[in-house]
Each structure stands twice: as C-alpha cells, then as structure tokens.
Amino acid sequence: MQKQQVETRVADQVARVLAGGQAEDDYVECKGEWYGDHRKSARQIAGLCNAARGDEAMWIVGVDEDAHQLRPLPTTEHSNWWAQVRKHFAGGVAPELDTLVVPVADGSVVALVFTTDRAPYAVKVAEHQVSLEVPWREANSTTTATRSQLLRLLVANAGTPALELIDPVVSCISSDTATFEADLFVSATERAMLPNHRWSLSIFSNEWDAEGWGPLRPTLEVHRIGIDGEGPGVRVLDHSGIYVDGSGRVSLRAELGPNDAWTVDHRRTLRHQPFLRVVLDMPTDRHGRSARATATLRDTPTNTIEKRWRER
C-alpha cells in the first residue's frame, strides 16, 4: 500500500473514533499506547494478521477508541519495540512491518502496517503442555484458530502466485546511482493478473531501519527474456502488468539516479552497508492478495569502483 493510501485510511479511521464511533475496518485496530507486554502484542498481531488472510493489517497507535481521543505519542522507539515483539513469533516468521507517522486533527498517530502474506503466524506459548498457538482475531477478542479458519486461510493463499528472485544484485558506482537487477520466476495454480501500477520494490538496511529513514523504493520495470518471451504460463503486458496462467520467467530492473527522490542519508550511507534486504511486492487484481519475494544480499568485493551486493 502506498503511503498516501495509508494516510487516507488512517485519517478516516481516526476521524470516526474522535467523532464517537469505532474503527470500521476488520483489519485495523486502534491502540492508545504501545503495549509493554510484548508476548500479548505478538499474539494480538498474529491473530489480526491471520484473520486478514493476505490483506494488509494495521495498528494505529496514539488514539484511544474507548475514550474517543488522542493520546500523546510515547517516546518508545518503534524498531526496539518490534524487535522485542518479534521474539515471540514461532520459527522466526513474523509479518513484515512498515511504520508511518500520520498527522491528524490536533496531533499525530503512528500507523503500523503489517504485510500478512506469510500467514499462518504462530506464537510461542509459555505453558509446558503446549508450545505453539495459531491465534485468530475475531470481533474484539483473540482466540486460537479453529480448523475451519485455518482452511479458509490456506484456500486464500492457494490462489496467490509464487515468486522467486533469481540472482538478485544491487550495485552502485557513485553516491548518486543505484541499480537493482534480477530474473523472476513466477508460478501459479490459478490464473492471476499482477497489475504493474501496484508493484513495489523496497530495499532495506539495518542502519536505515534503526535511523527511521525507511527503505529505498526505486521504480520497477519488467522485461521479456530473449526472443522466446517469458514462457508458456506468463505474459508481460506492457501497459498492464504480468498475466500468469502457469509458470515462466521474466527480467527485472530498477534504477535510482541523481534526479530521483532518495534522501541524502541514503546516498551517503549506501556504499557502507554490509547487507541489504530486498522485498518485491506484486499484488493481484483480486481480493487484495499480494505475491511477494524477498532476498538478503551481502556486500561482495569487486576489482572496480563499483559496489555490489549479491545473495548470500
């Protein structure tokens, strides 16, 4: 979801709460403060993200839904809080998190936007008899998922194409340029359309996360490979996106130049990053489902002035 869409969605829900109502979105919850109980937070977030079944879920921190008023934003560092919450997810699999401070009437709130495409999410349980739980958020409570709820989740995920990045590389020659290149293997058991106006490529680093600078977001281009095209199950439609009816392979490229919108901090520090995380999102045209591929790249020495990061 684009930042403008997040702001609009947040402003609408906050306005409803401040007017005396409740948030009218099944996958949005309002919180007056950051929960100090990290285990409880993990369970609630896992339940919300499981119930979202591939749609984005959100916490809006700083608005009290019961008192219908804003609360002062605490000084809690988002990344530190989330690091503590993530520890309670089982198997190291937690939703991807993006944060955005959104100005609203008489103050600001923090939007925590969760990408839920790796559901189901399980959390660790402190009891000796049970070690893991798959929570489910329904109405205003978090319970353990039933068999029918898990089946609904699995059916929803089955219709989303699978993406695999092949030999992804980020490179830069100077502080004013950065390039991403990779091949992408796409496969699906059902027909799907991946509209190009919804694609997003994000490049993260630990330093940028800690400093709150956010990721690089270059504009992504998809090209056919060779004269034989993409393969029998994939078609690149120049003005629409990628049509999937089976499997195939395409080429990806994204570039940031001197005149593109990336910050001085990103330009200054890119060459010094030991690792980069690449996240490719390609939402489908139906039901808000999103196909996703991720890769962790590490700094790879070269014999030239070019800096290059490859998959480890």
C-alpha positions in Angstrom: 0.0 0.0 0.0 1.3 3.4 -0.9 2.0 6.0 1.8 -0.8 8.2 0.6 -3.3 5.3 0.8 -2.1 4.6 4.3 -2.6 8.2 5.4 -6.1 8.3 3.9 -7.1 5.0 5.6 -5.7 6.1 8.9 -7.2 9.6 8.8 -10.6 8.1 8.0 -10.5 5.6 11.0 -9.2 8.2 13.4 -11.9 10.7 12.4 -14.6 8.0 13.1 -13.1 7.3 16.6 -12.8 11.0 17.6 -16.4 11.6 16.4 -17.6 9.0 19.0 -17.6 5.9 16.8 -15.5 2.8 16.3 -12.9 1.9 13.7 -14.9 0.4 10.8 -12.3 -1.9 9.3 -11.9 -5.5 10.3 -8.2 -5.4 9.9 -7.5 -2.1 11.7 -7.1 -1.8 15.5 -6.7 1.4 17.4 -4.3 1.4 20.4 -3.9 4.3 22.9 -0.3 3.3 23.7 2.5 0.8 22.9 1.9 -2.4 24.8 4.6 -3.1 27.3 3.6 -6.8 27.3 5.4 -8.0 24.2 4.0 -11.5 24.3 0.5 -10.2 24.4 1.3 -7.8 21.5 2.7 -10.7 19.4 -0.4 -12.8 20.0 -2.8 -10.0 19.0 -0.8 -9.1 15.9 -0.6 -12.7 14.9 -4.3 -13.1 15.3 -5.1 -10.0 13.3 -2.7 -10.9 10.5 -4.0 -14.5 10.3 -7.6 -13.2 10.0 -6.6 -10.7 7.3 -5.8 -13.7 5.1 -3.3 -11.9 2.9 -4.7 -8.4 3.1 -2.7 -5.7 4.9 -3.5 -5.3 8.6 -2.8 -2.2 10.7 -2.4 -0.9 14.3 -3.0 2.8 14.8 -1.1 3.8 17.9 -2.0 7.0 19.7 -5.8 7.0 19.5 -8.0 5.7 22.4 -11.0 4.0 20.9 -12.9 3.9 24.3 -12.2 7.5 25.3 -12.5 8.7 21.7 -9.5 10.9 22.0 -5.8 11.1 21.0 -3.1 10.1 23.4 0.4 11.7 23.5 2.8 9.6 21.4 5.2 7.8 23.7 8.9 8.0 23.2 9.2 4.3 22.5 11.5 3.6 19.6 9.4 1.6 17.0 12.3 -0.7 15.9 13.2 -1.6 19.5 9.6 -2.4 20.4 9.1 -4.5 17.3 12.3 -6.4 17.9 11.0 -7.5 21.3 7.6 -8.4 19.9 9.2 -10.5 17.0 10.9 -12.7 19.6 7.5 -14.3 20.5 6.7 -15.4 16.9 7.5 -19.0 16.3 10.1 -20.2 13.8 11.3 -16.6 13.2 8.3 -16.0 10.8 6.6 -12.6 11.6 4.7 -10.1 9.5 6.8 -7.5 7.7 6.3 -4.1 9.4 6.2 -0.6 7.9 5.7 2.4 10.2 4.4 5.8 9.3 3.7 8.9 11.5 0.4 10.3 10.3 -0.7 13.9 11.2 -4.4 14.1 12.1 -6.5 16.8 13.7 -4.9 18.1 16.9 -1.9 15.7 16.8 -0.3 12.7 15.2 -0.6 8.9 15.4 1.7 6.1 14.3 0.5 3.6 11.7 2.0 0.1 12.0 1.2 -1.6 8.6 1.6 -5.4 8.6 2.1 -7.4 5.4 0.4 -10.8 6.0 1.4 -12.9 3.0 3.4 -15.4 5.1 0.4 -16.5 7.2 -0.3 -18.5 9.2 1.6 -17.0 12.0 2.2 -18.9 15.2 3.3 -17.6 18.6 5.2 -19.2 21.4 3.2 -20.3 24.4 4.6 -20.2 28.0 2.6 -23.3 29.1 4.5 -26.6 29.3 1.8 -28.7 27.7 1.5 -26.5 24.6 4.5 -24.8 22.9 2.8 -23.0 19.9 -0.5 -21.4 19.1 -2.0 -20.0 15.9 -4.1 -17.1 17.1 -7.2 -15.6 15.3 -8.7 -12.2 15.8 -12.5 -12.0 15.6 -14.6 -9.1 16.8 -12.8 -7.7 19.8 -11.1 -10.8 21.0 -8.1 -13.0 20.1 -8.7 -16.8 20.3 -7.0 -19.9 19.0 -7.8 -20.5 15.3 -10.3 -23.3 14.6 -9.8 -25.8 11.8 -12.3 -24.1 9.6 -10.5 -20.7 10.0 -7.2 -22.4 9.1 -8.7 -23.9 6.0 -10.1 -20.5 4.9 -6.6 -19.1 5.3 -5.0 -21.9 3.3 -7.5 -21.6 0.5 -6.9 -17.8 0.3 -3.2 -18.3 0.0 -3.5 -21.0 -2.7 -4.7 -18.6 -5.3 -1.7 -16.2 -5.0 1.2 -16.7 -7.4 4.6 -17.7 -6.1 7.6 -15.5 -6.9 11.3 -16.5 -6.8 14.1 -14.0 -7.3 17.0 -15.4 -9.3 20.5 -14.0 -8.9 19.3 -10.6 -7.5 22.0 -7.9 -7.5 22.2 -4.3 -6.2 25.0 -2.2 -7.5 26.2 1.4 -7.3 29.1 3.2 -8.9 28.7 6.6 -7.2 26.6 8.1 -4.4 24.1 9.3 -6.9 23.2 6.0 -8.6 21.9 2.6 -7.5 20.6 -0.3 -9.7 18.7 -3.5 -8.9 18.6 -6.4 -11.4 17.3 -9.9 -11.2 15.3 -12.6 -13.0 12.0 -13.5 -11.6 10.3 -16.9 -11.8 6.5 -16.8 -11.5 4.2 -19.7 -11.0 0.5 -20.1 -10.1 -2.1 -22.8 -9.9 -4.8 -20.4 -10.8 -5.0 -17.6 -13.4 -3.9 -14.3 -11.9 -3.1 -10.7 -13.0 -0.3 -8.7 -11.4 -1.1 -5.1 -12.4 2.0 -3.0 -12.8 0.7 0.1 -11.1 0.6 -1.9 -7.8 4.2 -3.3 -8.0 6.7 -2.1 -5.4 10.3 -2.8 -4.8 11.8 -1.9 -1.4 15.5 -2.1 -0.4 16.2 -2.1 3.4 19.2 -2.0 5.6 19.6 -2.4 9.3 21.1 1.1 9.7 18.2 2.7 7.8 15.7 0.8 9.9 17.4 2.0 13.1 17.6 5.6 12.0 14.0 5.6 10.8 15.0 6.6 7.2 12.9 3.8 5.6 13.8 1.8 2.5 14.8 2.8 -1.0 11.8 2.5 -3.3 13.0 2.5 -7.0 10.5 2.2 -9.8 10.4 -1.4 -11.1 10.5 -2.4 -14.8 9.7 -5.9 -16.1 11.1 -7.1 -19.4 10.7 -10.3 -21.5 13.7 -12.6 -21.7 15.1 -13.3 -25.1 13.2 -13.9 -28.3 11.2 -16.8 -26.9 9.4 -14.5 -24.5 8.6 -15.3 -20.9 7.4 -18.9 -21.0 4.1 -20.7 -21.7 2.5 -19.6 -18.5 3.5 -15.9 -18.2 2.8 -12.9 -20.4 4.3 -9.4 -19.9 1.6 -6.9 -21.0 3.5 -3.6 -21.5 0.7 -1.3 -20.3 -1.0 -3.6 -17.8 1.4 -5.9 -15.9 2.0 -9.7 -15.8 -0.6 -12.2 -16.7 0.0 -15.6 -15.0 -1.6 -18.9 -16.1 1.1 -21.4 -15.2 4.8 -20.6 -14.8 7.5 -18.6 -16.6 10.5 -16.3 -16.1 10.9 -12.5 -16.6 13.7 -10.0 -16.1 13.5 -7.2 -13.5 15.4 -3.9 -13.4 15.1 -0.8 -11.2 17.3 2.2 -11.0 17.8 5.4 -8.9 19.7 8.3 -10.4 20.8 11.8 -9.4 17.4 13.3 -10.1 15.3 10.7 -8.4 13.7 11.0 -5.0 16.0 9.4 -2.5 17.4 11.1 0.6 20.9 12.5 1.2 21.2 10.0 4.1 20.5 7.0 1.8 23.0 8.3 -0.8 25.7 9.0 1.8 25.4 5.6 3.5 24.5 3.1 0.8 28.1 2.2 -0.1 28.8 1.3 3.6 26.0 -1.2 4.1 27.3 -4.8 4.7 23.8 -6.2 4.0 20.7 -5.2 2.1 17.2 -6.7 2.2 15.1 -6.7 -1.0 11.3 -7.0 -0.8 9.3 -7.4 -4.0 5.5 -7.0 -3.8 3.2 -7.7 -6.7 -0.4 -7.6 -5.5 -3.0 -9.4 -7.6 -6.0 -7.8 -9.2 -8.4 -9.6 -6.8 -9.1 -9.7 -3.1 -6.1 -7.6 -2.1 -3.8 -10.7 -2.2 -0.1 -9.9 -2.8 2.6 -12.1 -4.2 6.0 -11.5 -2.6 9.6 -12.4 -2.9 12.5 -11.4 -0.6 16.2 -11.8 -0.6 19.1 -10.8 1.7 22.2 -9.5 -0.2 25.7 -9.0 1.1 28.5 -6.7 0.1 30.6 -8.6 -2.5 34.1 -7.4 -3.3 34.8 -6.3 -6.9 38.0 -5.2 -8.7 36.4 -1.9 -9.7 35.0 1.1 -8.1 31.6 -0.4 -8.4 29.9 -1.6 -5.1 27.8 -4.8 -5.5 25.6 -6.8 -3.2 24.6 -10.4 -4.1 22.5 -13.1 -2.4 24.5 -15.0 0.2 
